[in-house]
Amino acid sequence: MRTVILSIFVFQMIFGGILLSDDNYVTVYNEDLALVKQVRSLTIKQGDLPLKFTDVAAKLIPTSVHLRSLSGNKNFRILEQNFEYDLVSASKILEKYIDHPIEIIRENGELVSGTLLSKSSSSLVLKTDNGIRIHPWNDKMTVSVKELPEGLITKPTLIWELSGIKDGTEKLELSYLTNGMSWESEYVGVLNENSTEIQLDAWVNITNHSGATFKDAHLKLVAGDVHRAPAPQRYRAGREEVLMMSAAVDKGFEERAFFDYHIYDLDRPTTIKDMQMKQIALFPPATVSSEKKYYYNANMDATKIAVKVLFKNDEKAGLGKPLPAGIFRVYQKDQESLEFVGEDRIDHTPRNEEVKITVGKAFDLVGEKTVVEREKVSQRSERQKIEIELRNNKEKEDVTIIIEEFFYRPNWKIEESNFTYQKKSAQQVEFSIPVKANGKAVLSYTVLYTW
């Protein structure tokens, strides 16, 4: 649809009462959800009612809105609450002006006055003194109307009918849940030459497309899987703007346990603009002991060997902080420059747990699994002989490859094997197989399934 410029001659009262102060508190969750609290001190007169709050999120969940008095007013009562979100647009204004007079200034300067009979995506139809005129849209057309039609507003607005309000100052707290806000961690790890240490930087990316800007907000982030009840399709305001990114690196967050989650408090106010991605350092850079390992899992890839970087998230290794879920990117220095070697997504990781990052597939390592024999032992049992050949085509480097084997039946028993194994779960074992440079190694084992 082509753009139409509308000249609107109107002044709208956007806030009931005189605003004395405004404090914003924003708690952002991982999955498209935020809790907003705004404390506002108002000078209110009876004539200002009903009370109107603008600058609220367009994607707020109306049933979560809660307003309360912080002034100790025991007579404060809410009689009715409304959320108005029928926002001004060229299309909506013209829809409400059907059968009403409008003016059009054409690209050649001609002024056309008449009654709007209909509108479409390509034209306007007017009844003028000279008959019916059809005007195709174009970029230079200007449409003027006398005033904003009733029911349209410029900003999402909460409206309350209240009782127990006297002339004077009232301190109110508005809180609500809104969609359109989320955050995610992002980690940047730089490995040393032999992968025994990783320099770690951690950031949080906060995305706001809720339809509101929160100035000098007290920001909290909640890390954890918060359960939400299923709900009907919620109203979502459409916005088409480019995300802008800003980065703040001077201070980080203070972490603490809360309920069965973790909260991160930013120790300074920050402005969270609508349609913005903001990056803030999660904690100071850390150097962590790490290890590179090779894994072969035939169920995941028949021939490729995965390369993984592992480290223990504890103080002894150099970290020991709760790590929220997010993208973990790994780099390594090549001569004088850093090169990207891979990325993975980690889940929420508590202290003292292992972090395992899959960075890619080894170029010079190959695996091949073969079921050599199948024997039907009885109606309820089967024996299989498995061979896995590992080939190391590196010229100078010996490696150890961990084979991950998963058994498809719950009742199994390894009867014999030429390498020892470690049981990792009810249906998984691991074999650690050393393979010489320019050499190969073969794992051979027999497993008995019963059912």
Secondary structure as GFF3:
##gff-version 3
##sequence-region A 1 451
A	DSSP	beta_strand	5	8	.	.	.	ID=ss1
A	DSSP	beta_strand	18	29	.	.	.	ID=ss2
A	DSSP	beta_strand	33	44	.	.	.	ID=ss3
A	DSSP	three_ten_helix	46	48	.	.	.	ID=ss4
A	DSSP	beta_strand	51	53	.	.	.	ID=ss5
A	DSSP	three_ten_helix	62	64	.	.	.	ID=ss6
A	DSSP	beta_strand	66	69	.	.	.	ID=ss7
A	DSSP	beta_strand	77	84	.	.	.	ID=ss8
A	DSSP	alpha_helix	90	96	.	.	.	ID=ss9
A	DSSP	beta_strand	101	105	.	.	.	ID=ss10
A	DSSP	beta_strand	111	119	.	.	.	ID=ss11
A	DSSP	beta_strand	123	128	.	.	.	ID=ss12
A	DSSP	beta_strand	131	136	.	.	.	ID=ss13
A	DSSP	beta_strand	142	145	.	.	.	ID=ss14
A	DSSP	beta_strand	157	163	.	.	.	ID=ss15
A	DSSP	beta_strand	168	178	.	.	.	ID=ss16
A	DSSP	beta_strand	181	191	.	.	.	ID=ss17
A	DSSP	beta_strand	197	208	.	.	.	ID=ss18
A	DSSP	beta_strand	214	223	.	.	.	ID=ss19
A	DSSP	beta_strand	244	248	.	.	.	ID=ss20
A	DSSP	beta_strand	253	258	.	.	.	ID=ss21
A	DSSP	beta_strand	261	266	.	.	.	ID=ss22
A	DSSP	beta_strand	270	272	.	.	.	ID=ss23
A	DSSP	beta_strand	276	289	.	.	.	ID=ss24
A	DSSP	beta_strand	291	296	.	.	.	ID=ss25
A	DSSP	beta_strand	304	312	.	.	.	ID=ss26
A	DSSP	beta_strand	326	334	.	.	.	ID=ss27
A	DSSP	beta_strand	337	346	.	.	.	ID=ss28
A	DSSP	beta_strand	354	378	.	.	.	ID=ss29
A	DSSP	beta_strand	381	392	.	.	.	ID=ss30
A	DSSP	beta_strand	399	406	.	.	.	ID=ss31
A	DSSP	beta_strand	412	417	.	.	.	ID=ss32
A	DSSP	beta_strand	421	425	.	.	.	ID=ss33
A	DSSP	beta_strand	428	435	.	.	.	ID=ss34
A	DSSP	beta_strand	439	450	.	.	.	ID=ss35
###
